[in-house]
Amino acid sequence: MSDGAAGSPLVREGLDRSLDAVRESLDKERPRLRIEEIGTVLAVGEGVATIAGLKGVRSEELVEFPGRRWGIALNLLPEEIAVVLLDSEGSVEAGDDVRRTGRVMDVPVGESLLGRSIDPLGRPMDGGAPLRAGERRPIEREAPGIMDRAPVTVPLQTLIQVIDALIPIGRGQRELILGDRQTGKTAIALDTMINQREQDVVGIYCAIGQRASSVAAVAAALREAGAMENSVVVVAPGEAPPGLRYVCPYAATTIAEWFMERGRDALIVYDDLTRHARAYRELSLLLRRPPAREAYPGDIFYIHSRLLERSTHLREELGGGSLTALPIIETQAENESAYIPTNLISITDGQIFLSGELFGEAVLPAVDVGRSVSRVGGKTQLPAYREVSGDLRLAYSQYRELEAFARFGTRLDEETRRTLVRGRRVREVLKQGERDPLSVLEQLGLLVAVTEGLFDDVDLSRMGEAKRAVRRAVSDRAHQVGDRIASGTSLTAEGRETLVEVARDAMASLREA
């Protein structure tokens, strides 16, 4: 190139642009100073690691071990800290480096979680592709304030007759399910989740310390019923470290809150908080925290209250979404006055008590109506239920007492005998199989039929057949009454007479068959 060409304005301008681009690239690539605090593992065992060197670590901060293994700092002492491991301790050894992350534990949230099974860290448990959620939120969040909450006004229809009629649940309520082992607690919660698929309620199933086979069965049931696409399963299996089991319900609640804050209704099932309390007790004893009653730490009430207080119904200005909680608790010999059950009963807005005696008599769901209560849901119940089942709860409880008395073989007067006959039919009407939802109209048709005495002369062995006949009849011939009931209007005398007439015709056809 000649000197004249090199000195031309166009060439000089091109060189200047190239130099500017080089300077800009150098500025971007200029090394930046990053301060990193690194500690050393002193000892590890039973899901807890002792760390030295992390002077600036904060309480409940997430720390990173080699191989992207995680832990949460809980005990902060002058010379060392105790970290609860969230992964298997087999890969963490004394002498390993530990790094601060500067953040608390968080979990991915968003629509991409629907249909997935994950662990509390957001890692897939269903063999699917890694999650690509655009947002993560801390698992520990403050519950909405009093002024941010709205009254519970909308019913959560479980489509389980004994609950909707006698122990109703509202959207935003916290209703405890308790009972002995193998009495159907998970079955009720799972049926409730499945029955929300037509009501646009997002379901979150939180499995704490469950066997892998049990969780797989729940996921399979949701998938088979077509409810998995609107559900999220958060799993901390029984073989997981106690730290992972401890954080599991908080992570699941954060996922549910994301939907609530976007104006949607969500339902979360904690299965179960007995195992959660035991995991926290195990951690507290390993951390050498002073034990209290039944060796639980002194803050055992607080870990559940701060969890369940996050379930609520938000005001319309905040979107109007709701989060309904169904915590499950396991009792021993139906002792509901034990430490953890009494704590949760005092935190929640009612309880559904499942009786081992009823379960043994094949009365399913085995709900003990006399010991169950809903402190909020009655205000949300459709008016038609209150008009039909207003006295049913008391009458059924009286029947249970009379039945126990009649077992002594004493002579009974005619009125007592009629009460027993009616009570046995009420009990048969309240029986309901798994995956057998009853619509509001079908429930009210059966309740009207039993309160009017239409089943009194039906043999108990044919009650199942009689119930099916009434359900078919009201669904086919009384759908206009059902539309009015679903809209929130009261059951008029005309509507009640229509249901009675339809049920009577169904019973007449059954007798002729």
Helices and strands as residue ranges (DSSP letters): H 3-6, H 9-29, E 38-45, E 48-52, E 61-65, E 69-76, E 81-85, G 89-91, E 97-104, E 106-109, G 111-113, E 117-118, E 135-138, G 146-148, H 161-166, E 176-179, H 185-194, E 201-208, H 212-224, G 228-230, E 231-236, H 242-260, E 265-271, H 273-286, G 293-295, H 300-308, G 316-318, E 322-330, H 339-347, E 350-354, H 356-360, G 369-371, E 373-374, G 377-379, H 383-389, H 392-406, H 414-430, H 440-451, G 460-462, H 463-477, H 479-486, H 493-512
